[in-house]
Amino acid sequence: MALAYYCANCILYFREADLTEGRCPDCGNQVKPRVVIGGVVLGAEEDANSDQ
Ligand SMILES: [Zn+2]
């Protein structure tokens, strides 16, 4: 199990090590932690449906 961090602004996932002070390294937006099991991101559908 691992965590990925989703930026709704960039529509990208980042690893914790890629974050800048806990935020998206590209745009500085807040990211949402997501659990990744076997390469599958849980809650990804929810992210895709989000307008933010
Ligand atoms: Zn971003």
mmCIF file of the protein (N, C-alpha, C, O) and its ligand, coordinates in Angstrom:
data_MODEL
# 
_entry.id   MODEL 
# 
loop_
_entity.id 
_entity.type 
_entity.pdbx_number_of_molecules 
1 polymer     1 
2 non-polymer 1 
# 
_entity_poly.entity_id                      1 
_entity_poly.type                           'polypeptide(L)' 
_entity_poly.nstd_linkage                   no 
_entity_poly.nstd_monomer                   no 
_entity_poly.pdbx_seq_one_letter_code       MALAYYCANCILYFREADLTEGRCPDCGNQVKPRVVIGGVVLGAEEDANSDQ 
_entity_poly.pdbx_seq_one_letter_code_can   MALAYYCANCILYFREADLTEGRCPDCGNQVKPRVVIGGVVLGAEEDANSDQ 
_entity_poly.pdbx_strand_id                 A 
# 
loop_
_entity_poly_seq.entity_id 
_entity_poly_seq.num 
_entity_poly_seq.mon_id 
_entity_poly_seq.hetero 
1 1  MET n 
1 2  ALA n 
1 3  LEU n 
1 4  ALA n 
1 5  TYR n 
1 6  TYR n 
1 7  CYS n 
1 8  ALA n 
1 9  ASN n 
1 10 CYS n 
1 11 ILE n 
1 12 LEU n 
1 13 TYR n 
1 14 PHE n 
1 15 ARG n 
1 16 GLU n 
1 17 ALA n 
1 18 ASP n 
1 19 LEU n 
1 20 THR n 
1 21 GLU n 
1 22 GLY n 
1 23 ARG n 
1 24 CYS n 
1 25 PRO n 
1 26 ASP n 
1 27 CYS n 
1 28 GLY n 
1 29 ASN n 
1 30 GLN n 
1 31 VAL n 
1 32 LYS n 
1 33 PRO n 
1 34 ARG n 
1 35 VAL n 
1 36 VAL n 
1 37 ILE n 
1 38 GLY n 
1 39 GLY n 
1 40 VAL n 
1 41 VAL n 
1 42 LEU n 
1 43 GLY n 
1 44 ALA n 
1 45 GLU n 
1 46 GLU n 
1 47 ASP n 
1 48 ALA n 
1 49 ASN n 
1 50 SER n 
1 51 ASP n 
1 52 GLN n 
# 
loop_
_struct_asym.id 
_struct_asym.entity_id 
A 1 
B 2 
# 
loop_
_chem_comp.id 
_chem_comp.type 
_chem_comp.mon_nstd_flag 
ALA 'L-peptide linking' y 
ARG 'L-peptide linking' y 
ASN 'L-peptide linking' y 
ASP 'L-peptide linking' y 
CYS 'L-peptide linking' y 
GLN 'L-peptide linking' y 
GLU 'L-peptide linking' y 
GLY 'peptide linking'   y 
ILE 'L-peptide linking' y 
LEU 'L-peptide linking' y 
LYS 'L-peptide linking' y 
MET 'L-peptide linking' y 
PHE 'L-peptide linking' y 
PRO 'L-peptide linking' y 
SER 'L-peptide linking' y 
THR 'L-peptide linking' y 
TYR 'L-peptide linking' y 
VAL 'L-peptide linking' y 
ZN  non-polymer         . 
# 
_pdbx_entity_nonpoly.entity_id   2 
_pdbx_entity_nonpoly.name        ? 
_pdbx_entity_nonpoly.comp_id     ZN 
# 
_pdbx_nonpoly_scheme.asym_id         B 
_pdbx_nonpoly_scheme.entity_id       2 
_pdbx_nonpoly_scheme.mon_id          ZN 
_pdbx_nonpoly_scheme.ndb_seq_num     1 
_pdbx_nonpoly_scheme.pdb_seq_num     101 
_pdbx_nonpoly_scheme.auth_seq_num    101 
_pdbx_nonpoly_scheme.pdb_mon_id      ZN 
_pdbx_nonpoly_scheme.auth_mon_id     ZN 
_pdbx_nonpoly_scheme.pdb_strand_id   A 
_pdbx_nonpoly_scheme.pdb_ins_code    . 
# 
loop_
_atom_site.group_PDB 
_atom_site.id 
_atom_site.type_symbol 
_atom_site.label_atom_id 
_atom_site.label_alt_id 
_atom_site.label_comp_id 
_atom_site.label_asym_id 
_atom_site.label_entity_id 
_atom_site.label_seq_id 
_atom_site.pdbx_PDB_ins_code 
_atom_site.Cartn_x 
_atom_site.Cartn_y 
_atom_site.Cartn_z 
_atom_site.occupancy 
_atom_site.B_iso_or_equiv 
_atom_site.pdbx_formal_charge 
_atom_site.auth_seq_id 
_atom_site.auth_comp_id 
_atom_site.auth_asym_id 
_atom_site.auth_atom_id 
_atom_site.pdbx_PDB_model_num 
ATOM   1   N  N  . MET A 1 1  ? 0.836   -1.194 0.000   1.00 0.00 ? 1   MET A N  1 
ATOM   2   C  CA . MET A 1 1  ? 0.000   0.000  0.000   1.00 0.00 ? 1   MET A CA 1 
ATOM   3   C  C  . MET A 1 1  ? 0.869   1.242  0.000   1.00 0.00 ? 1   MET A C  1 
ATOM   4   O  O  . MET A 1 1  ? 1.896   1.302  0.677   1.00 0.00 ? 1   MET A O  1 
ATOM   5   N  N  . ALA A 1 2  ? 0.444   2.225  -0.766  1.00 0.00 ? 2   ALA A N  1 
ATOM   6   C  CA . ALA A 1 2  ? 1.184   3.478  -0.825  1.00 0.00 ? 2   ALA A CA 1 
ATOM   7   C  C  . ALA A 1 2  ? 0.184   4.620  -0.914  1.00 0.00 ? 2   ALA A C  1 
ATOM   8   O  O  . ALA A 1 2  ? -1.022  4.397  -1.025  1.00 0.00 ? 2   ALA A O  1 
ATOM   9   N  N  . LEU A 1 3  ? 0.685   5.822  -0.865  1.00 0.00 ? 3   LEU A N  1 
ATOM   10  C  CA . LEU A 1 3  ? -0.182  6.982  -1.011  1.00 0.00 ? 3   LEU A CA 1 
ATOM   11  C  C  . LEU A 1 3  ? 0.213   7.768  -2.256  1.00 0.00 ? 3   LEU A C  1 
ATOM   12  O  O  . LEU A 1 3  ? 1.393   7.920  -2.572  1.00 0.00 ? 3   LEU A O  1 
ATOM   13  N  N  . ALA A 1 4  ? -0.802  8.262  -2.950  1.00 0.00 ? 4   ALA A N  1 
ATOM   14  C  CA . ALA A 1 4  ? -0.575  9.197  -4.037  1.00 0.00 ? 4   ALA A CA 1 
ATOM   15  C  C  . ALA A 1 4  ? -1.314  10.483 -3.676  1.00 0.00 ? 4   ALA A C  1 
ATOM   16  O  O  . ALA A 1 4  ? -2.295  10.464 -2.932  1.00 0.00 ? 4   ALA A O  1 
ATOM   17  N  N  . TYR A 1 5  ? -0.832  11.579 -4.207  1.00 0.00 ? 5   TYR A N  1 
ATOM   18  C  CA . TYR A 1 5  ? -1.459  12.864 -3.889  1.00 0.00 ? 5   TYR A CA 1 
ATOM   19  C  C  . TYR A 1 5  ? -1.990  13.483 -5.178  1.00 0.00 ? 5   TYR A C  1 
ATOM   20  O  O  . TYR A 1 5  ? -1.247  13.738 -6.126  1.00 0.00 ? 5   TYR A O  1 
ATOM   21  N  N  . TYR A 1 6  ? -3.291  13.713 -5.179  1.00 0.00 ? 6   TYR A N  1 
ATOM   22  C  CA . TYR A 1 6  ? -3.958  14.165 -6.394  1.00 0.00 ? 6   TYR A CA 1 
ATOM   23  C  C  . TYR A 1 6  ? -4.142  15.678 -6.398  1.00 0.00 ? 6   TYR A C  1 
ATOM   24  O  O  . TYR A 1 6  ? -4.676  16.256 -5.452  1.00 0.00 ? 6   TYR A O  1 
ATOM   25  N  N  . CYS A 1 7  ? -3.697  16.298 -7.463  1.00 0.00 ? 7   CYS A N  1 
ATOM   26  C  CA . CYS A 1 7  ? -3.962  17.724 -7.658  1.00 0.00 ? 7   CYS A CA 1 
ATOM   27  C  C  . CYS A 1 7  ? -5.102  17.859 -8.662  1.00 0.00 ? 7   CYS A C  1 
ATOM   28  O  O  . CYS A 1 7  ? -4.959  17.495 -9.829  1.00 0.00 ? 7   CYS A O  1 
ATOM   29  N  N  . ALA A 1 8  ? -6.238  18.385 -8.197  1.00 0.00 ? 8   ALA A N  1 
ATOM   30  C  CA . ALA A 1 8  ? -7.407  18.521 -9.065  1.00 0.00 ? 8   ALA A CA 1 
ATOM   31  C  C  . ALA A 1 8  ? -7.176  19.592 -10.117 1.00 0.00 ? 8   ALA A C  1 
ATOM   32  O  O  . ALA A 1 8  ? -7.811  19.571 -11.172 1.00 0.00 ? 8   ALA A O  1 
ATOM   33  N  N  . ASN A 1 9  ? -6.277  20.522 -9.844  1.00 0.00 ? 9   ASN A N  1 
ATOM   34  C  CA . ASN A 1 9  ? -5.995  21.599 -10.783 1.00 0.00 ? 9   ASN A CA 1 
ATOM   35  C  C  . ASN A 1 9  ? -5.192  21.080 -11.976 1.00 0.00 ? 9   ASN A C  1 
ATOM   36  O  O  . ASN A 1 9  ? -5.496  21.398 -13.126 1.00 0.00 ? 9   ASN A O  1 
ATOM   37  N  N  . CYS A 1 10 ? -4.168  20.280 -11.693 1.00 0.00 ? 10  CYS A N  1 
ATOM   38  C  CA . CYS A 1 10 ? -3.304  19.734 -12.745 1.00 0.00 ? 10  CYS A CA 1 
ATOM   39  C  C  . CYS A 1 10 ? -3.845  18.411 -13.284 1.00 0.00 ? 10  CYS A C  1 
ATOM   40  O  O  . CYS A 1 10 ? -3.422  17.937 -14.338 1.00 0.00 ? 10  CYS A O  1 
ATOM   41  N  N  . ILE A 1 11 ? -4.791  17.821 -12.540 1.00 0.00 ? 11  ILE A N  1 
ATOM   42  C  CA . ILE A 1 11 ? -5.318  16.497 -12.881 1.00 0.00 ? 11  ILE A CA 1 
ATOM   43  C  C  . ILE A 1 11 ? -4.173  15.491 -12.936 1.00 0.00 ? 11  ILE A C  1 
ATOM   44  O  O  . ILE A 1 11 ? -4.066  14.693 -13.867 1.00 0.00 ? 11  ILE A O  1 
ATOM   45  N  N  . LEU A 1 12 ? -3.321  15.550 -11.916 1.00 0.00 ? 12  LEU A N  1 
ATOM   46  C  CA . LEU A 1 12 ? -2.152  14.664 -11.855 1.00 0.00 ? 12  LEU A CA 1 
ATOM   47  C  C  . LEU A 1 12 ? -2.003  14.107 -10.450 1.00 0.00 ? 12  LEU A C  1 
ATOM   48  O  O  . LEU A 1 12 ? -2.455  14.696 -9.468  1.00 0.00 ? 12  LEU A O  1 
ATOM   49  N  N  . TYR A 1 13 ? -1.356  12.957 -10.390 1.00 0.00 ? 13  TYR A N  1 
ATOM   50  C  CA . TYR A 1 13 ? -1.000  12.374 -9.103  1.00 0.00 ? 13  TYR A CA 1 
ATOM   51  C  C  . TYR A 1 13 ? 0.490   12.571 -8.859  1.00 0.00 ? 13  TYR A C  1 
ATOM   52  O  O  . TYR A 1 13 ? 1.305   12.493 -9.779  1.00 0.00 ? 13  TYR A O  1 
ATOM   53  N  N  . PHE A 1 14 ? 0.825   12.828 -7.600  1.00 0.00 ? 14  PHE A N  1 
ATOM   54  C  CA . PHE A 1 14 ? 2.216   12.996 -7.219  1.00 0.00 ? 14  PHE A CA 1 
ATOM   55  C  C  . PHE A 1 14 ? 2.551   12.083 -6.062  1.00 0.00 ? 14  PHE A C  1 
ATOM   56  O  O  . PHE A 1 14 ? 1.672   11.687 -5.297  1.00 0.00 ? 14  PHE A O  1 
ATOM   57  N  N  . ARG A 1 15 ? 3.831   11.748 -5.933  1.00 0.00 ? 15  ARG A N  1 
ATOM   58  C  CA . ARG A 1 15 ? 4.286   11.053 -4.737  1.00 0.00 ? 15  ARG A CA 1 
ATOM   59  C  C  . ARG A 1 15 ? 4.574   12.092 -3.664  1.00 0.00 ? 15  ARG A C  1 
ATOM   60  O  O  . ARG A 1 15 ? 4.770   13.277 -3.932  1.00 0.00 ? 15  ARG A O  1 
ATOM   61  N  N  . GLU A 1 16 ? 4.591   11.584 -2.427  1.00 0.00 ? 16  GLU A N  1 
ATOM   62  C  CA . GLU A 1 16 ? 4.825   12.507 -1.315  1.00 0.00 ? 16  GLU A CA 1 
ATOM   63  C  C  . GLU A 1 16 ? 6.151   13.251 -1.490  1.00 0.00 ? 16  GLU A C  1 
ATOM   64  O  O  . GLU A 1 16 ? 6.254   14.438 -1.180  1.00 0.00 ? 16  GLU A O  1 
ATOM   65  N  N  . ALA A 1 17 ? 7.159   12.539 -1.990  1.00 0.00 ? 17  ALA A N  1 
ATOM   66  C  CA . ALA A 1 17 ? 8.483   13.139 -2.158  1.00 0.00 ? 17  ALA A CA 1 
ATOM   67  C  C  . ALA A 1 17 ? 8.480   14.240 -3.217  1.00 0.00 ? 17  ALA A C  1 
ATOM   68  O  O  . ALA A 1 17 ? 9.366   15.095 -3.237  1.00 0.00 ? 17  ALA A O  1 
ATOM   69  N  N  . ASP A 1 18 ? 7.476   14.211 -4.096  1.00 0.00 ? 18  ASP A N  1 
ATOM   70  C  CA . ASP A 1 18 ? 7.408   15.205 -5.170  1.00 0.00 ? 18  ASP A CA 1 
ATOM   71  C  C  . ASP A 1 18 ? 6.732   16.498 -4.727  1.00 0.00 ? 18  ASP A C  1 
ATOM   72  O  O  . ASP A 1 18 ? 6.849   17.525 -5.396  1.00 0.00 ? 18  ASP A O  1 
ATOM   73  N  N  . LEU A 1 19 ? 6.031   16.448 -3.611  1.00 0.00 ? 19  LEU A N  1 
ATOM   74  C  CA . LEU A 1 19 ? 5.269   17.611 -3.171  1.00 0.00 ? 19  LEU A CA 1 
ATOM   75  C  C  . LEU A 1 19 ? 6.186   18.727 -2.673  1.00 0.00 ? 19  LEU A C  1 
ATOM   76  O  O  . LEU A 1 19 ? 7.293   18.479 -2.196  1.00 0.00 ? 19  LEU A O  1 
ATOM   77  N  N  . THR A 1 20 ? 5.710   19.930 -2.791  1.00 0.00 ? 20  THR A N  1 
ATOM   78  C  CA . THR A 1 20 ? 6.418   21.090 -2.263  1.00 0.00 ? 20  THR A CA 1 
ATOM   79  C  C  . THR A 1 20 ? 5.674   21.587 -1.028  1.00 0.00 ? 20  THR A C  1 
ATOM   80  O  O  . THR A 1 20 ? 4.604   22.190 -1.121  1.00 0.00 ? 20  THR A O  1 
ATOM   81  N  N  . GLU A 1 21 ? 6.270   21.317 0.130   1.00 0.00 ? 21  GLU A N  1 
ATOM   82  C  CA . GLU A 1 21 ? 5.641   21.689 1.401   1.00 0.00 ? 21  GLU A CA 1 
ATOM   83  C  C  . GLU A 1 21 ? 4.208   21.161 1.480   1.00 0.00 ? 21  GLU A C  1 
ATOM   84  O  O  . GLU A 1 21 ? 3.305   21.849 1.957   1.00 0.00 ? 21  GLU A O  1 
ATOM   85  N  N  . GLY A 1 22 ? 4.019   19.942 1.010   1.00 0.00 ? 22  GLY A N  1 
ATOM   86  C  CA . GLY A 1 22 ? 2.716   19.289 1.097   1.00 0.00 ? 22  GLY A CA 1 
ATOM   87  C  C  . GLY A 1 22 ? 1.730   19.741 0.035   1.00 0.00 ? 22  GLY A C  1 
ATOM   88  O  O  . GLY A 1 22 ? 0.554   19.376 0.071   1.00 0.00 ? 22  GLY A O  1 
ATOM   89  N  N  . ARG A 1 23 ? 2.211   20.532 -0.904  1.00 0.00 ? 23  ARG A N  1 
ATOM   90  C  CA . ARG A 1 23 ? 1.319   21.014 -1.964  1.00 0.00 ? 23  ARG A CA 1 
ATOM   91  C  C  . ARG A 1 23 ? 1.846   20.614 -3.334  1.00 0.00 ? 23  ARG A C  1 
ATOM   92  O  O  . ARG A 1 23 ? 2.975   20.143 -3.472  1.00 0.00 ? 23  ARG A O  1 
ATOM   93  N  N  . CYS A 1 24 ? 1.008   20.811 -4.338  1.00 0.00 ? 24  CYS A N  1 
ATOM   94  C  CA . CYS A 1 24 ? 1.378   20.476 -5.703  1.00 0.00 ? 24  CYS A CA 1 
ATOM   95  C  C  . CYS A 1 24 ? 2.651   21.219 -6.114  1.00 0.00 ? 24  CYS A C  1 
ATOM   96  O  O  . CYS A 1 24 ? 2.717   22.441 -5.981  1.00 0.00 ? 24  CYS A O  1 
ATOM   97  N  N  . PRO A 1 25 ? 3.659   20.503 -6.609  1.00 0.00 ? 25  PRO A N  1 
ATOM   98  C  CA . PRO A 1 25 ? 4.915   21.147 -7.010  1.00 0.00 ? 25  PRO A CA 1 
ATOM   99  C  C  . PRO A 1 25 ? 4.759   21.991 -8.273  1.00 0.00 ? 25  PRO A C  1 
ATOM   100 O  O  . PRO A 1 25 ? 5.606   22.840 -8.556  1.00 0.00 ? 25  PRO A O  1 
ATOM   101 N  N  . ASP A 1 26 ? 3.702   21.772 -9.025  1.00 0.00 ? 26  ASP A N  1 
ATOM   102 C  CA . ASP A 1 26 ? 3.506   22.507 -10.272 1.00 0.00 ? 26  ASP A CA 1 
ATOM   103 C  C  . ASP A 1 26 ? 2.748   23.809 -10.058 1.00 0.00 ? 26  ASP A C  1 
ATOM   104 O  O  . ASP A 1 26 ? 3.165   24.860 -10.544 1.00 0.00 ? 26  ASP A O  1 
ATOM   105 N  N  . CYS A 1 27 ? 1.627   23.741 -9.327  1.00 0.00 ? 27  CYS A N  1 
ATOM   106 C  CA . CYS A 1 27 ? 0.753   24.913 -9.223  1.00 0.00 ? 27  CYS A CA 1 
ATOM   107 C  C  . CYS A 1 27 ? 0.589   25.404 -7.777  1.00 0.00 ? 27  CYS A C  1 
ATOM   108 O  O  . CYS A 1 27 ? 0.051   26.487 -7.548  1.00 0.00 ? 27  CYS A O  1 
ATOM   109 N  N  . GLY A 1 28 ? 1.055   24.607 -6.801  1.00 0.00 ? 28  GLY A N  1 
ATOM   110 C  CA . GLY A 1 28 ? 0.942   25.028 -5.407  1.00 0.00 ? 28  GLY A CA 1 
ATOM   111 C  C  . GLY A 1 28 ? -0.428  24.803 -4.808  1.00 0.00 ? 28  GLY A C  1 
ATOM   112 O  O  . GLY A 1 28 ? -0.697  25.227 -3.684  1.00 0.00 ? 28  GLY A O  1 
ATOM   113 N  N  . ASN A 1 29 ? -1.292  24.141 -5.551  1.00 0.00 ? 29  ASN A N  1 
ATOM   114 C  CA . ASN A 1 29 ? -2.637  23.851 -5.069  1.00 0.00 ? 29  ASN A CA 1 
ATOM   115 C  C  . ASN A 1 29 ? -2.583  22.791 -3.976  1.00 0.00 ? 29  ASN A C  1 
ATOM   116 O  O  . ASN A 1 29 ? -1.609  22.047 -3.863  1.00 0.00 ? 29  ASN A O  1 
ATOM   117 N  N  . GLN A 1 30 ? -3.644  22.733 -3.172  1.00 0.00 ? 30  GLN A N  1 
ATOM   118 C  CA . GLN A 1 30 ? -3.743  21.654 -2.196  1.00 0.00 ? 30  GLN A CA 1 
ATOM   119 C  C  . GLN A 1 30 ? -3.962  20.340 -2.919  1.00 0.00 ? 30  GLN A C  1 
ATOM   120 O  O  . GLN A 1 30 ? -4.665  20.279 -3.927  1.00 0.00 ? 30  GLN A O  1 
ATOM   121 N  N  . VAL A 1 31 ? -3.351  19.289 -2.391  1.00 0.00 ? 31  VAL A N  1 
ATOM   122 C  CA . VAL A 1 31 ? -3.515  17.963 -2.980  1.00 0.00 ? 31  VAL A CA 1 
ATOM   123 C  C  . VAL A 1 31 ? -4.282  17.066 -2.016  1.00 0.00 ? 31  VAL A C  1 
ATOM   124 O  O  . VAL A 1 31 ? -4.286  17.279 -0.803  1.00 0.00 ? 31  VAL A O  1 
ATOM   125 N  N  . LYS A 1 32 ? -4.935  16.051 -2.596  1.00 0.00 ? 32  LYS A N  1 
ATOM   126 C  CA . LYS A 1 32 ? -5.710  15.121 -1.791  1.00 0.00 ? 32  LYS A CA 1 
ATOM   127 C  C  . LYS A 1 32 ? -4.991  13.783 -1.742  1.00 0.00 ? 32  LYS A C  1 
ATOM   128 O  O  . LYS A 1 32 ? -4.669  13.217 -2.787  1.00 0.00 ? 32  LYS A O  1 
ATOM   129 N  N  . PRO A 1 33 ? -4.735  13.271 -0.547  1.00 0.00 ? 33  PRO A N  1 
ATOM   130 C  CA . PRO A 1 33 ? -4.086  11.964 -0.455  1.00 0.00 ? 33  PRO A CA 1 
ATOM   131 C  C  . PRO A 1 33 ? -5.015  10.850 -0.919  1.00 0.00 ? 33  PRO A C  1 
ATOM   132 O  O  . PRO A 1 33 ? -6.204  10.844 -0.598  1.00 0.00 ? 33  PRO A O  1 
ATOM   133 N  N  . ARG A 1 34 ? -4.466  9.920  -1.670  1.00 0.00 ? 34  ARG A N  1 
ATOM   134 C  CA . ARG A 1 34 ? -5.223  8.776  -2.162  1.00 0.00 ? 34  ARG A CA 1 
ATOM   135 C  C  . ARG A 1 34 ? -4.451  7.507  -1.876  1.00 0.00 ? 34  ARG A C  1 
ATOM   136 O  O  . ARG A 1 34 ? -3.230  7.456  -2.026  1.00 0.00 ? 34  ARG A O  1 
ATOM   137 N  N  . VAL A 1 35 ? -5.175  6.488  -1.464  1.00 0.00 ? 35  VAL A N  1 
ATOM   138 C  CA . VAL A 1 35 ? -4.537  5.199  -1.211  1.00 0.00 ? 35  VAL A CA 1 
ATOM   139 C  C  . VAL A 1 35 ? -4.354  4.465  -2.535  1.00 0.00 ? 35  VAL A C  1 
ATOM   140 O  O  . VAL A 1 35 ? -5.271  4.394  -3.353  1.00 0.00 ? 35  VAL A O  1 
ATOM   141 N  N  . VAL A 1 36 ? -3.164  3.924  -2.729  1.00 0.00 ? 36  VAL A N  1 
ATOM   142 C  CA . VAL A 1 36 ? -2.871  3.144  -3.929  1.00 0.00 ? 36  VAL A CA 1 
ATOM   143 C  C  . VAL A 1 36 ? -2.590  1.705  -3.529  1.00 0.00 ? 36  VAL A C  1 
ATOM   144 O  O  . VAL A 1 36 ? -1.688  1.433  -2.736  1.00 0.00 ? 36  VAL A O  1 
ATOM   145 N  N  . ILE A 1 37 ? -3.362  0.797  -4.080  1.00 0.00 ? 37  ILE A N  1 
ATOM   146 C  CA . ILE A 1 37 ? -3.154  -0.626 -3.807  1.00 0.00 ? 37  ILE A CA 1 
ATOM   147 C  C  . ILE A 1 37 ? -2.968  -1.347 -5.133  1.00 0.00 ? 37  ILE A C  1 
ATOM   148 O  O  . ILE A 1 37 ? -3.848  -1.319 -5.995  1.00 0.00 ? 37  ILE A O  1 
ATOM   149 N  N  . GLY A 1 38 ? -1.830  -1.984 -5.289  1.00 0.00 ? 38  GLY A N  1 
ATOM   150 C  CA . GLY A 1 38 ? -1.557  -2.737 -6.514  1.00 0.00 ? 38  GLY A CA 1 
ATOM   151 C  C  . GLY A 1 38 ? -1.594  -1.869 -7.759  1.00 0.00 ? 38  GLY A C  1 
ATOM   152 O  O  . GLY A 1 38 ? -1.989  -2.332 -8.829  1.00 0.00 ? 38  GLY A O  1 
ATOM   153 N  N  . GLY A 1 39 ? -1.188  -0.621 -7.628  1.00 0.00 ? 39  GLY A N  1 
ATOM   154 C  CA . GLY A 1 39 ? -1.137  0.287  -8.769  1.00 0.00 ? 39  GLY A CA 1 
ATOM   155 C  C  . GLY A 1 39 ? -2.466  0.946  -9.078  1.00 0.00 ? 39  GLY A C  1 
ATOM   156 O  O  . GLY A 1 39 ? -2.559  1.752  -10.003 1.00 0.00 ? 39  GLY A O  1 
ATOM   157 N  N  . VAL A 1 40 ? -3.507  0.608  -8.304  1.00 0.00 ? 40  VAL A N  1 
ATOM   158 C  CA . VAL A 1 40 ? -4.828  1.205  -8.524  1.00 0.00 ? 40  VAL A CA 1 
ATOM   159 C  C  . VAL A 1 40 ? -5.064  2.289  -7.480  1.00 0.00 ? 40  VAL A C  1 
ATOM   160 O  O  . VAL A 1 40 ? -4.921  2.056  -6.280  1.00 0.00 ? 40  VAL A O  1 
ATOM   161 N  N  . VAL A 1 41 ? -5.428  3.474  -7.954  1.00 0.00 ? 41  VAL A N  1 
ATOM   162 C  CA . VAL A 1 41 ? -5.696  4.585  -7.040  1.00 0.00 ? 41  VAL A CA 1 
ATOM   163 C  C  . VAL A 1 41 ? -7.146  4.538  -6.600  1.00 0.00 ? 41  VAL A C  1 
ATOM   164 O  O  . VAL A 1 41 ? -8.052  4.669  -7.423  1.00 0.00 ? 41  VAL A O  1 
ATOM   165 N  N  . LEU A 1 42 ? -7.368  4.353  -5.320  1.00 0.00 ? 42  LEU A N  1 
ATOM   166 C  CA . LEU A 1 42 ? -8.727  4.333  -4.791  1.00 0.00 ? 42  LEU A CA 1 
ATOM   167 C  C  . LEU A 1 42 ? -9.277  5.754  -4.746  1.00 0.00 ? 42  LEU A C  1 
ATOM   168 O  O  . LEU A 1 42 ? -8.590  6.680  -4.314  1.00 0.00 ? 42  LEU A O  1 
ATOM   169 N  N  . GLY A 1 43 ? -10.517 5.920  -5.192  1.00 0.00 ? 43  GLY A N  1 
ATOM   170 C  CA . GLY A 1 43 ? -11.129 7.241  -5.196  1.00 0.00 ? 43  GLY A CA 1 
ATOM   171 C  C  . GLY A 1 43 ? -10.822 8.038  -6.448  1.00 0.00 ? 43  GLY A C  1 
ATOM   172 O  O  . GLY A 1 43 ? -11.175 9.214  -6.534  1.00 0.00 ? 43  GLY A O  1 
ATOM   173 N  N  . ALA A 1 44 ? -10.174 7.420  -7.412  1.00 0.00 ? 44  ALA A N  1 
ATOM   174 C  CA . ALA A 1 44 ? -9.806  8.137  -8.644  1.00 0.00 ? 44  ALA A CA 1 
ATOM   175 C  C  . ALA A 1 44 ? -11.045 8.587  -9.401  1.00 0.00 ? 44  ALA A C  1 
ATOM   176 O  O  . ALA A 1 44 ? -11.051 9.654  -10.017 1.00 0.00 ? 44  ALA A O  1 
ATOM   177 N  N  . GLU A 1 45 ? -12.092 7.774  -9.355  1.00 0.00 ? 45  GLU A N  1 
ATOM   178 C  CA . GLU A 1 45 ? -13.326 8.151  -10.037 1.00 0.00 ? 45  GLU A CA 1 
ATOM   179 C  C  . GLU A 1 45 ? -13.886 9.452  -9.470  1.00 0.00 ? 45  GLU A C  1 
ATOM   180 O  O  . GLU A 1 45 ? -14.332 10.342 -10.194 1.00 0.00 ? 45  GLU A O  1 
ATOM   181 N  N  . GLU A 1 46 ? -13.841 9.518  -8.154  1.00 0.00 ? 46  GLU A N  1 
ATOM   182 C  CA . GLU A 1 46 ? -14.321 10.722 -7.479  1.00 0.00 ? 46  GLU A CA 1 
ATOM   183 C  C  . GLU A 1 46 ? -13.522 11.948 -7.929  1.00 0.00 ? 46  GLU A C  1 
ATOM   184 O  O  . GLU A 1 46 ? -14.088 13.022 -8.136  1.00 0.00 ? 46  GLU A O  1 
ATOM   185 N  N  . ASP A 1 47 ? -12.215 11.783 -8.078  1.00 0.00 ? 47  ASP A N  1 
ATOM   186 C  CA . ASP A 1 47 ? -11.363 12.871 -8.524  1.00 0.00 ? 47  ASP A CA 1 
ATOM   187 C  C  . ASP A 1 47 ? -11.745 13.308 -9.939  1.00 0.00 ? 47  ASP A C  1 
ATOM   188 O  O  . ASP A 1 47 ? -11.805 14.500 -10.240 1.00 0.00 ? 47  ASP A O  1 
ATOM   189 N  N  . ALA A 1 48 ? -11.997 12.332 -10.788 1.00 0.00 ? 48  ALA A N  1 
ATOM   190 C  CA . ALA A 1 48 ? -12.302 12.626 -12.190 1.00 0.00 ? 48  ALA A CA 1 
ATOM   191 C  C  . ALA A 1 48 ? -13.620 13.388 -12.325 1.00 0.00 ? 48  ALA A C  1 
ATOM   192 O  O  . ALA A 1 48 ? -13.817 14.154 -13.268 1.00 0.00 ? 48  ALA A O  1 
ATOM   193 N  N  . ASN A 1 49 ? -14.514 13.163 -11.368 1.00 0.00 ? 49  ASN A N  1 
ATOM   194 C  CA . ASN A 1 49 ? -15.824 13.815 -11.414 1.00 0.00 ? 49  ASN A CA 1 
ATOM   195 C  C  . ASN A 1 49 ? -15.841 15.176 -10.738 1.00 0.00 ? 49  ASN A C  1 
ATOM   196 O  O  . ASN A 1 49 ? -16.837 15.898 -10.788 1.00 0.00 ? 49  ASN A O  1 
ATOM   197 N  N  . SER A 1 50 ? -14.716 15.516 -10.100 1.00 0.00 ? 50  SER A N  1 
ATOM   198 C  CA . SER A 1 50 ? -14.668 16.772 -9.368  1.00 0.00 ? 50  SER A CA 1 
ATOM   199 C  C  . SER A 1 50 ? -14.401 17.943 -10.296 1.00 0.00 ? 50  SER A C  1 
ATOM   200 O  O  . SER A 1 50 ? -13.572 17.850 -11.201 1.00 0.00 ? 50  SER A O  1 
ATOM   201 N  N  . ASP A 1 51 ? -15.096 19.033 -10.075 1.00 0.00 ? 51  ASP A N  1 
ATOM   202 C  CA . ASP A 1 51 ? -14.875 20.227 -10.879 1.00 0.00 ? 51  ASP A CA 1 
ATOM   203 C  C  . ASP A 1 51 ? -13.743 21.080 -10.338 1.00 0.00 ? 51  ASP A C  1 
ATOM   204 O  O  . ASP A 1 51 ? -13.272 21.992 -11.017 1.00 0.00 ? 51  ASP A O  1 
ATOM   205 N  N  . GLN A 1 52 ? -13.313 20.797 -9.147  1.00 0.00 ? 52  GLN A N  1 
ATOM   206 C  CA . GLN A 1 52 ? -12.201 21.573 -8.584  1.00 0.00 ? 52  GLN A CA 1 
ATOM   207 C  C  . GLN A 1 52 ? -10.904 20.913 -8.934  1.00 0.00 ? 52  GLN A C  1 
ATOM   208 O  O  . GLN A 1 52 ? -9.840  21.404 -8.557  1.00 0.00 ? 52  GLN A O  1 
HETATM 209 ZN ZN . ZN  B 2 .  ? -1.229  21.255 -9.410  1.00 0.00 2 101 ZN  A ZN 1 
# 
